């Protein structure tokens, strides 16, 4: 007992706080914000780029910390999240709240003062929609994944508004790409960890649909939408074949993985392979798109 109390009283390490900010997930927000920024083709401003990176990092890390503060009770009851800093006692709930709040405030202040109000506004939309809408919706709505996809699709708009001072059609197309990409990505995760979500009574589609047929079908529908939206820049003359061909080829690969997920036989394996396909798809399609915009426009 003395050993347990001593361990609980031990101060949190820097690594514990870093883990609380989910750096890998936060990196995705930063990179997609930069995709929006450079795709807008602004005059290069290193100070603004740094502010976008720092501001988006602070916002993403702050949201991650506050999300874990809000969900520490359910995190403690799921195998995939039980080793997070709050459930394990490495970080106190109050510390997580303070850290997350300060990071979000700092992000909004930095982006408003050093970038522009529109970028700060989209950052605020991200924070509010994620913490005020998505996080509580996980406890009561089957549509929580789609709500979360809205919040997760804002970073390109943060970057685009930082680069251009407004958001044009191409910026919203990037929003659509991120939105539709997230549905198959998170449906694959939700199916893989459906027992965890069932244990905490999250009414997700993967919990309600015990066969997985609706989960896979909805993933495929959104994969189709993703491919269509990803080709819009080329169709509208806003990108060339240098990004149109990779988008089409990767789209067919993505659809193939989503189609395999439709089969009842081996659905667990197909879900994991679809998840890894989503991880490969995004950097290739967005990377070639940005390069195309920078070089050819």
C-alpha positions as CSV (number, residue, x, y, z in Angstrom):
1,X,0.0,0.0,0.0
2,X,2.8,2.4,0.8
3,X,4.4,1.7,-2.6
4,X,1.1,2.4,-4.4
5,X,0.6,5.8,-2.6
6,X,4.2,6.8,-3.3
7,X,3.7,6.0,-7.0
8,X,0.4,7.9,-7.1
9,X,2.1,10.9,-5.5
10,X,5.0,11.0,-7.9
11,X,5.1,14.1,-10.0
12,X,4.2,13.8,-13.6
13,X,7.0,13.7,-16.1
14,X,7.3,15.8,-19.2
15,X,6.7,12.7,-21.3
16,X,3.4,12.1,-19.5
17,X,2.2,15.6,-20.4
18,X,3.4,15.1,-24.0
19,X,1.5,11.9,-24.2
20,X,-1.6,13.7,-23.0
21,X,-1.4,16.0,-26.1
22,X,-1.5,13.0,-28.5
23,X,1.5,14.2,-30.6
24,X,1.0,11.8,-33.5
25,X,-2.7,12.8,-33.9
26,X,-1.8,16.4,-33.4
27,X,0.8,16.1,-36.1
28,X,-1.9,15.2,-38.6
29,X,-3.8,18.5,-37.8
30,X,-0.6,20.5,-38.3
31,X,0.3,18.8,-41.6
32,X,-3.2,19.2,-43.0
33,X,-3.2,22.9,-41.9
34,X,0.1,23.3,-43.8
35,X,-1.5,21.5,-46.8
36,X,-4.2,24.2,-46.9
37,X,-1.6,27.0,-46.4
38,X,0.7,26.0,-49.2
39,X,-2.1,24.9,-51.6
40,X,-3.3,28.5,-51.4
41,X,0.1,29.6,-52.8
42,X,0.7,32.7,-50.6
43,X,3.8,34.7,-50.7
44,X,6.2,32.8,-48.5
45,X,6.2,34.3,-45.0
46,X,8.4,32.2,-42.6
47,X,7.0,34.0,-39.5
48,X,3.4,33.2,-40.5
49,X,4.3,29.6,-41.3
50,X,5.8,29.2,-37.8
51,X,2.8,30.7,-36.2
52,X,0.5,28.4,-38.1
53,X,2.5,25.4,-37.0
54,X,2.8,26.5,-33.4
55,X,-0.8,27.7,-33.2
56,X,-2.3,24.5,-34.8
57,X,0.0,22.4,-32.6
58,X,-1.2,24.1,-29.4
59,X,-4.8,23.9,-30.4
60,X,-4.6,20.2,-31.3
61,X,-2.6,19.3,-28.2
62,X,-5.0,21.3,-26.0
63,X,-8.1,19.6,-27.5
64,X,-6.5,16.2,-27.0
65,X,-5.8,17.0,-23.3
66,X,-9.3,18.3,-22.6
67,X,-10.8,15.4,-24.5
68,X,-9.0,13.0,-22.2
69,X,-10.0,15.1,-19.2
70,X,-13.6,14.8,-20.3
71,X,-13.4,11.0,-21.0
72,X,-11.1,9.8,-18.3
73,X,-13.9,7.7,-16.8
74,X,-14.6,5.7,-20.0
75,X,-10.9,5.7,-21.0
76,X,-10.2,3.8,-17.8
77,X,-12.7,1.1,-18.8
78,X,-11.4,0.4,-22.3
79,X,-8.3,-1.7,-23.0
80,X,-7.1,0.6,-25.8
81,X,-7.2,3.7,-23.6
82,X,-6.6,2.3,-20.1
83,X,-2.9,3.1,-20.3
84,X,-3.4,6.8,-21.0
85,X,-1.9,9.3,-18.5
86,X,-5.0,10.1,-16.6
87,X,-6.4,6.6,-16.1
88,X,-3.0,5.4,-15.0
89,X,-2.7,8.2,-12.5
90,X,0.4,9.7,-14.2
91,X,-1.4,13.1,-14.7
92,X,-4.1,14.5,-12.4
93,X,-7.4,15.5,-14.0
94,X,-7.0,19.1,-12.8
95,X,-3.5,19.3,-14.4
96,X,-4.9,18.0,-17.7
97,X,-7.7,20.6,-17.6
98,X,-5.3,23.5,-16.9
99,X,-2.8,22.3,-19.6
100,X,-5.5,21.9,-22.2
101,X,-7.2,25.1,-21.5
102,X,-4.0,27.2,-21.5
103,X,-2.9,25.6,-24.8
104,X,-6.2,26.3,-26.5
105,X,-6.2,29.9,-25.3
106,X,-2.6,30.4,-26.4
107,X,-3.4,29.0,-29.8
108,X,-6.3,31.3,-30.4
109,X,-4.3,34.3,-29.2
110,X,-1.3,33.5,-31.4
111,X,-3.4,32.9,-34.5
112,X,-5.5,36.0,-34.0
113,X,-2.6,38.3,-33.3
114,X,0.0,37.0,-35.7
115,X,-1.9,35.3,-38.5
116,X,-5.5,36.6,-39.0
117,X,-8.9,36.5,-37.3
118,X,-10.3,34.0,-39.9
119,X,-7.6,31.4,-39.1
120,X,-8.4,32.0,-35.4
121,X,-12.1,31.6,-36.0
122,X,-11.7,28.2,-37.8
123,X,-9.4,27.1,-34.9
124,X,-12.2,28.1,-32.5
125,X,-14.7,26.1,-34.6
126,X,-12.4,23.1,-34.3
127,X,-12.1,23.4,-30.5
128,X,-15.8,24.0,-29.9
129,X,-17.0,21.3,-32.3
130,X,-14.6,18.7,-31.0
131,X,-15.1,19.3,-27.3
132,X,-18.6,20.7,-27.2
133,X,-20.2,18.5,-29.8
134,X,-18.2,15.4,-30.7
135,X,-16.9,14.4,-27.3
136,X,-20.3,14.4,-25.6
137,X,-22.0,12.9,-28.7
138,X,-20.0,9.7,-28.3
139,X,-22.1,8.9,-25.3
140,X,-25.5,9.4,-26.9
141,X,-25.4,9.5,-30.7
142,X,-24.8,7.0,-33.4
143,X,-23.5,9.9,-35.6
144,X,-20.6,10.8,-33.3
145,X,-18.1,9.7,-35.9
146,X,-19.5,12.0,-38.5
147,X,-19.6,14.8,-36.0
148,X,-16.0,14.2,-35.2
149,X,-15.1,14.2,-38.9
150,X,-16.5,17.7,-39.2
151,X,-14.1,18.9,-36.4
152,X,-11.2,17.0,-37.9
153,X,-11.7,18.6,-41.3
154,X,-11.2,22.2,-40.2
155,X,-7.3,22.3,-40.1
156,X,-7.0,22.7,-43.9
157,X,-9.3,25.7,-43.6
158,X,-7.1,27.1,-40.9
159,X,-4.1,26.9,-43.2
160,X,-6.0,28.2,-46.3
161,X,-7.4,31.2,-44.5
162,X,-3.9,31.9,-43.1
163,X,-2.4,31.8,-46.6
164,X,-5.2,33.7,-48.5
165,X,-7.2,35.6,-45.9
166,X,-10.3,33.9,-47.1
167,X,-11.5,30.4,-48.1
168,X,-12.2,29.7,-51.8
169,X,-13.8,26.6,-53.3
170,X,-10.5,24.7,-53.3
171,X,-10.2,25.2,-49.6
172,X,-13.6,23.6,-49.1
173,X,-12.7,20.8,-51.4
174,X,-9.8,20.0,-49.0
175,X,-12.3,20.1,-46.1
176,X,-14.4,17.5,-48.0
177,X,-11.4,15.3,-48.6
178,X,-10.5,15.3,-44.9
179,X,-14.2,14.8,-43.9
180,X,-14.8,11.8,-46.2
181,X,-11.4,10.3,-45.5
182,X,-12.1,10.1,-41.7
183,X,-15.2,8.0,-42.0
184,X,-13.6,4.8,-43.4
185,X,-10.6,5.5,-41.2
186,X,-12.5,5.7,-38.0
187,X,-15.1,3.0,-39.0
188,X,-12.1,0.6,-39.4
189,X,-11.0,1.6,-35.9
190,X,-14.5,1.4,-34.5
191,X,-15.0,-2.1,-35.8
192,X,-11.6,-3.3,-34.6
193,X,-12.3,-2.0,-31.0
194,X,-16.1,-2.5,-31.0
195,X,-16.0,-4.5,-27.8
196,X,-14.3,-1.7,-26.0
197,X,-16.9,0.8,-27.2
198,X,-19.7,-1.6,-26.2
199,X,-18.2,-2.0,-22.7
200,X,-18.7,1.7,-22.1
201,X,-22.0,1.8,-23.9
202,X,-21.0,4.2,-26.7
203,X,-23.9,3.8,-29.2
204,X,-21.6,3.8,-32.2
205,X,-22.6,2.1,-35.5
206,X,-20.0,-0.7,-34.8
207,X,-21.7,-1.4,-31.5
208,X,-25.3,-1.4,-32.9
209,X,-24.4,-3.3,-36.0
210,X,-23.1,-6.6,-34.7
211,X,-22.6,-8.1,-38.2
212,X,-20.5,-5.2,-39.5
213,X,-22.4,-5.0,-42.8
214,X,-23.6,-1.5,-42.2
215,X,-20.2,-0.4,-40.9
216,X,-18.5,-1.7,-44.0
217,X,-21.2,-0.4,-46.3
218,X,-21.0,3.1,-44.8
219,X,-17.2,3.0,-45.1
220,X,-17.5,2.1,-48.8
221,X,-20.1,4.9,-49.5
222,X,-17.8,7.5,-48.0
223,X,-14.8,6.0,-49.8
224,X,-16.6,6.6,-53.1
225,X,-17.4,10.2,-52.0
226,X,-13.7,10.7,-51.1
227,X,-12.5,9.6,-54.5
228,X,-15.0,11.9,-56.2
229,X,-14.1,14.9,-54.1
230,X,-10.4,14.2,-54.5
231,X,-10.7,14.5,-58.3
232,X,-12.6,17.8,-58.2
233,X,-9.4,19.9,-58.3
234,X,-8.4,18.3,-61.6
235,X,-11.9,18.4,-63.0
236,X,-12.2,22.1,-62.3
237,X,-8.7,22.9,-63.7
238,X,-7.3,23.7,-60.3
239,X,-4.8,20.9,-60.5
240,X,-3.0,18.9,-63.3
241,X,-2.5,15.3,-64.1
242,X,0.6,15.3,-61.8
243,X,-1.8,15.2,-58.9
244,X,-4.9,13.9,-60.7
245,X,-3.4,10.6,-61.6
246,X,-2.1,9.8,-58.1
247,X,-5.5,10.8,-56.7
248,X,-7.2,8.4,-59.1
249,X,-4.8,5.6,-58.6
250,X,-4.8,5.8,-54.8
251,X,-8.6,6.2,-54.9
252,X,-9.0,2.9,-56.7
253,X,-6.7,1.2,-54.2
254,X,-8.7,2.8,-51.4
255,X,-12.0,1.5,-52.9
256,X,-10.5,-2.0,-53.3
257,X,-9.7,-2.1,-49.6
258,X,-13.1,-0.7,-48.6
259,X,-14.7,-3.3,-50.9
260,X,-12.9,-6.1,-49.2
261,X,-14.2,-4.8,-45.9
262,X,-17.7,-5.5,-47.2
263,X,-17.1,-9.2,-47.1
264,X,-18.2,-10.9,-43.9
265,X,-15.5,-13.5,-44.2
266,X,-12.3,-12.0,-42.7
267,X,-13.9,-8.7,-41.8
268,X,-11.6,-8.2,-38.8
269,X,-8.5,-8.5,-41.0
270,X,-10.0,-6.3,-43.7
271,X,-10.7,-3.6,-41.2
272,X,-7.1,-3.5,-40.1
273,X,-5.9,-3.4,-43.7
274,X,-8.4,-0.6,-44.5
275,X,-7.1,1.3,-41.6
276,X,-3.5,1.1,-42.8
277,X,-4.7,2.0,-46.3
278,X,-6.1,5.2,-45.0
279,X,-2.8,6.0,-43.5
280,X,-1.0,5.6,-46.8
281,X,-3.7,7.3,-48.9
282,X,-3.7,10.7,-47.3
283,X,0.0,11.7,-47.5
284,X,0.3,10.6,-51.1
285,X,-2.8,12.4,-52.3
286,X,-2.3,15.6,-50.3
287,X,1.4,15.6,-50.9
288,X,1.2,15.4,-54.7
289,X,-1.6,17.9,-54.7
290,X,0.4,20.5,-52.8
291,X,3.5,19.9,-55.0
292,X,1.3,20.2,-58.1
293,X,-0.2,23.5,-56.9
294,X,3.2,25.0,-56.0
295,X,5.0,23.9,-59.2
296,X,2.3,24.3,-61.9
297,X,0.1,27.2,-60.7
